[in-house]
Amino acid sequence: MDERHTRVAGTTSVLAGCLTVLVSVPPRWYGVSGTDSYLFDPVLFSPLWISRTLVPALAVLAVVGLLVGLAALLLRDWQSFGRLRRWSALLALIGFLALSLATVALLVVGNQSGTSVLGALFALAVGGIGALLFVPGALLLGYGYLRAGNWAVGGSLAVVPIAVPVLGYVGVGPASGLVTALPIGVTWTLLGRELLRTDFEPRSVP
Amino acid sequence: MDTNRRRFLRGAGAVAALGSLGPLAGCSSSCPDSNPPAPEEPVSLLAGATTPWQSPPTGRWPVEYGTPGNTGYSRGSLPTGELTVRWRTSLSLPDTDAGGLSTSSPVAADGSVYVADAERVHALSLATGEIEWRSDRIDPTTRVATWGYEADTVAPAVGPQGRIVVGTKDGVVALDASDGKRVWAAHDVQNAASPIATDGAIYALGAGYLLSLGPDGTERWRRAVSSSSDRRPPAVSARTVIVPAEEGLRGFDARSGEEQWTSPLHATSHVVAADGTGFAGNYDGLHAFSVASGSARWTYDRGSGRAFRSPVVTPNTIYAVEQPGEAGAAVFALDRSEGTPSPRWCSYLGSGTITGATDEQVLAVTSLGTGPDSARAVVSFSRTRGAVLWALQGGSFPRNWVNSPALLDGAVIITTRGGTVVAVGGE
């Protein structure tokens, strides 16, 4: 992976992190009022249209960007990984891929007027498997980066798999989604910053 | 060999697991809204003070579904803001096998409200709710109400020449609207559904026959019809009478009774006729057909296992209730301006139904709240967004369950199963 691609991936990662936070802003904050019924065709560019059409599309872009950022970091550092770190990187990447697919599938299913029970169940199952793979993978990977002295990347990779479910569990109120998305946004912004570094020198990650 | 068997069993297990999930698709409503209506402050029908009208409301709701075509459409407008109970009257009901809970849905016209029970008809003043008369015993037709929103007794109809026409267990009886005295009776049909009365004729569907009567009770024609036992009235347009028969829909010339067409469509809802188009629901969806020929026009469905029932048709909107096999129902508002319907909004109704509509509102009978505190209520949704505008709450006990209301101009008349008649209007 050459430097130009790495920088593009870094920019993508930063944008994806910001986009993740943006799409998690509670719809009420930009004018979507609570409705008693489900409206099928909201007016173009109305708050409900933004919430129903634009936000899911941006969310899909964000998920793809997050995946690109993580994959680019692992590709860049692959040669410096030890055996355990390579396995944890694979676990984290495959888990995150599954989580991404599940998120996209749930967004698509949730955006359809006819709710597909089978589709939602399948997406949840894939997401569950993804979480089981991603959490230990990211924790081990973060631990490796910490041991290599990369505090920003290591710390954020180690914190995000714990912070997201904890915040998701304790989160209350309309902004709970935003609070949950914040660690993801911060982590991928840091990953992007790491990819954009011009003074990068490969260091062994044990 | 072992490997093959294992592979086969694994595959069979996967197929069985997916197969068992398959029927789930039709078990739930296709409406993404899954929350019951939550009005801010429901108005209690059974408690609180009443404020009588200075002048009674105008408008007519002369038959069970509002119009001879069963459209459920009222040209009047309903209040959108604060509501006031104008009067409340309790009827004396006979004891029945259903615990005396035999009040029909109300009909209203020409300054009076008419309500039937299992034995007689009651007339009340539309302005004050005072009882004007009670008929002698005529035994209106009763039915086994399967759903909480169905009345046990068929509603009377306001007929031509100042007559109140009632489907009874042994025929059709006409009462004088001024004093409730029996004027004539046609005994050649049993268990007649709520009659449909037009300017020049009365149509009654009973066990085995569709009967057309003149305003004076003389028989114009009769046709043998194997109708279902749920006592739904026929739908009548200017030229055609449509009957949901066991073999499908049948269309008869309104004047001569000559059979014009038959259709293989088996309706499980009542049939509606509006603007030359007929509407009926069944397990395959909501169907539209030509009233003149019976030919199919379109079918609107939202997946297998989801029946459509209770159509209400206004000039710009079709409302219908989607009833999944194993879950709560949802009301769909379908735009009909383009010919084929397109969904505008949908809303969860649970064990409810829709009963009537104006140009701007549609009324549903459903439950508010959950568990033992849930109460049957009439809820108003706006036409454009499905916003809950107001709710009129009956109660949780069956005697306080509400029937389909009559919609007038600026007023709603509601009966409860236990015999309370309530008029509600704007402030």
Interface residues (C-beta under 8 A of the other chain):
Chain A: T35 D36 S37 Y38 L39 F40 D41 G110 S113 G114 T115 S116 V117 L118 L121
Chain B: L18 L21 G22 L24 A25 C27 S28 S30 C31 P32 D33 P37 A38 R302 G303 S342 P343 R344 W345 C346 S347 F381 R385 G386 A387 V388
